[in-house]
Amino acid sequence: MNINKGRANNTSKRYLMMLAMVYLSCSEPKDQELGDPIINPSFSFLQDVNKLYFSVNVESTFEGETLDSVLVFWHGISREESPDKFNMNDGGVQGDIIMNDDVFSIKILNDKDHLNNDLTDVTGLVFMDYSAVFGSEVFTLRDSVLIGNIIPRIESVVADTFIQRPADATVSLHLIKAEVFDADGLETIKWAGFTSFHVEGDSLMNNGNPIYLHDDGSEVILYEPNITSGDSIRGDGLFSFRIPVYGTGFEDPSFQTKPGTFKWRFLAQDKSNDYSNMVEHEIVIQ
């Protein structure tokens, strides 16, 4: 009897110990470290539209507190600069793509009217901080991003707005210039040129191919016997070409330059295959 009672007591003790272990293993430790409520920061410099895009994932609740707001502090190229501060949103507007997916975003125009730390022809690192406010607690994630390729930019175009064709069987040459800039260096420019759209004919000239401009200092003969680009200084960023205009005195009409209104659309492409802004120039040939 005593032995059975002892066994019963031991069995009861083991049961209570196992129950206690199960209970303790299911309980959340008081000192457990919780995750960070801010993850997956993302930044893009949308050069084609000259806008800055920021996004970050933020939990809707954290440590029992509800998310109040999400902000980005934009330092630009140096943390020494006083940051621009913007409220981010998850409402599917102002650059946010999907509403209520816990991804907070904002898209900002990159100019002095909208921020102090605008990006102008810069390469290298840029800096930003993301902050999430939960009640009285503020959590901050510091981030930096390396700016990649900077797309080329056409600064200006110099060209006639009106050309009178020669009245005889001769050819006149007309100089066209485009000033091209690339923050990565002019050596990264693959080509600069323009397409020519004939308004009245609703068609592209030169089979739709670009008419190339050259920054060669006229050191290269492009067409025999001795036609060069007309460029003045090699490597100065001014890309040039002298277009031939054929007169009305040539017997074969197809050899005469077509008259009408033309839209010349200037572009540059770099060696990363990124394109510049487009500059349009209208000219009348008569």
Stockholm file with secondary structure:
# STOCKHOLM 1.0

chainA/1-286         MNINKGRANNTSKRYLMMLAMVYLSCSEPKDQELGDPIINPSFSFLQDVNKLYFSVNVESTFEGETLDSVLVFWHGISREESPDKFNMNDGGVQGDIIMNDDVFSIKILNDKDHLNNDLTDVTGLVFMDYSAVFGSEVFTLRDSVLIGNIIPRIESVVADTFIQRPADATVSLHLIKAEVFDADGLETIKWAGFTSFHVEGDSLMNNGNPIYLHDDGSEVILYEPNITSGDSIRGDGLFSFRIPVYGTGFEDPSFQTKPGTFKWRFLAQDKSNDYSNMVEHEIVIQ
#=GR chainA/1-286 SS CHHHHHHHHHHHHHHHHHHHHHHHHHSCCTTCCCCCSEEEEEEEEETTTTEEEEEEEECSEETTEEEEEEEEEEEETCTTSCCEEEECBCSSCTTCCSTTSSEEEEEEECSTTTCSSCCSSCCEEEEEEEEEEETTEEEEEEEEEEECCCCCEEEEEECCSEECCCSSSCEEEEEEEEEEECTTCGGGEEEEEEEEEETTTTEESGGGCCEEEBCSTTCSCCBTTTBCCCCSSTTSSEEEEEEEEECTTCSSGGGSCCCEEEEEEEEEEETTSCBCCCEEEEEEEC
#=GC SS_cons         CHHHHHHHHHHHHHHHHHHHHHHHHHSCCTTCCCCCSEEEEEEEEETTTTEEEEEEEECSEETTEEEEEEEEEEEETCTTSCCEEEECBCSSCTTCCSTTSSEEEEEEECSTTTCSSCCSSCCEEEEEEEEEEETTEEEEEEEEEEECCCCCEEEEEECCSEECCCSSSCEEEEEEEEEEECTTCGGGEEEEEEEEEETTTTEESGGGCCEEEBCSTTCSCCBTTTBCCCCSSTTSSEEEEEEEEECTTCSSGGGSCCCEEEEEEEEEEETTSCBCCCEEEEEEEC
//
